[in-house]
Amino acid sequence: MFTKFANPNYFLKISDKIYYPCFLSSIVLFFISLYFSFFASPPDYLQGETVRIMYVHVPCAWLSLSTYSIMAICSFFSIVFKHTLADIIARACAPVGACFTLATLITGSIWGKPTWGTWWVWDARLTSELVLFFIYLGHIFISNAYDDRRKGDRNAAILTLVGIVNLPIIKWSVDWWNTLHQPASISKFSSPSIDDSMLIPLFLMFFSFLLFFTSLLILRIKSEIVVRKIEIIELNNN
Amino acid sequence: MKPKTKRLITLSSSLFLFGVGCIILFYNLRGNLVFFYSPTELLEKSDVNSQKVRLGGMVKKESIFKEMVLQDNFKIQKITFVITDFENEIQVNYKGILPDLFKEGQGVVVEGNYEDNLFNAINVLAKHDENYMPPELKDLNLEASN
């Protein structure tokens, strides 16, 4: 079963079926969650209206970390089992993840000015998220740095696996060290410290971003598979 | 041994060693990675004189005093308040604009020098906690706790 899913042709077949439902529902859900985050949710007791930045910032931050996890798993399979699809997925993930990380940093900065009183501080959470952005950029550069695509894929996979050490640092930096950034509001072990009226738009927005991410990823993987197929045809013709 | 198994073992063991190395590194760095000291930690340190440090804690209730002073022909707000971690407290002086979230009973991080039991802040940053709720609910909670 596993090898069946790892086959690019089979992947193309199922991805064609889920691409449009994914993309359309992400757009619809996006407008619903925009309505919720601007009109159907209350301001915060302390921060007032600025709390609405959370509905973009937090989903972006979650996705910046989950995209990296997907990349790391793919890099592992790419090195050990030499699956072409794993390389393709990692390559497709990197720019999307980099964008989510950049969006997290920018929205966080915009949120930080009115609440904390500063655009940027070098505390553990902010710095480790910035390092994540540089790792994403490194992945993009390295995977495109070689004429031989496989060499680039391999070295980028090693970078991704080394950089995985950053994920727990980002996640738990707010608990391990004194940071200006507040600790997590939503965790597995306790009930969320965000009121339900604010939790609903947050999760709606997250799912809309997740669906958008999935459809974007499918599109990028499809085009990458097509590019590789064209290369093989060109090689055979020469 | 199949090449696949060999790659699996090589990769897993090198990642394991790398991970252990990172854990040792960060475990030993933990004292240097803090963004600010609490009043208790700052008082324990003896070598901070005239050095730029950050101090964080809660703004003590009813400890904020504001007055306008004239400096270089500009009216500037001078603020004094007390930062506490409920064990020790430090008096802070600051001239300038405060962030909106600066309130008594709220978290704060100040940057500046600690000399002669007085903290001269150059920068004041507000710190907020992980709780988010609508204003009505906050009022209800306050009534319940009173």
Interface residues (C-beta under 8 A of the other chain):
Chain A: P42 P43 D44 Y45 L46 Q47 V51 M54 F76 I79 V80 F81 P114 T115 W116 G117 T118 V121 W122 D123 A124 L161 V162 V165 I169 W176 W177 N178 T179 L180 Q182 P183 A184 S185 S193 I194 D195 S197 M198
Chain B: K4 R7 L8 L11 L15 F18 G19 C22 F26 R30 L33 V34 F35 F36 Y37 S38 G56 L98 P99 D100 L101 F102 Q106 V109 N123 V124 L125 A126 K127 H128 D129 E130 N131 Y132 M133 P134 P135 E136 L137 K138
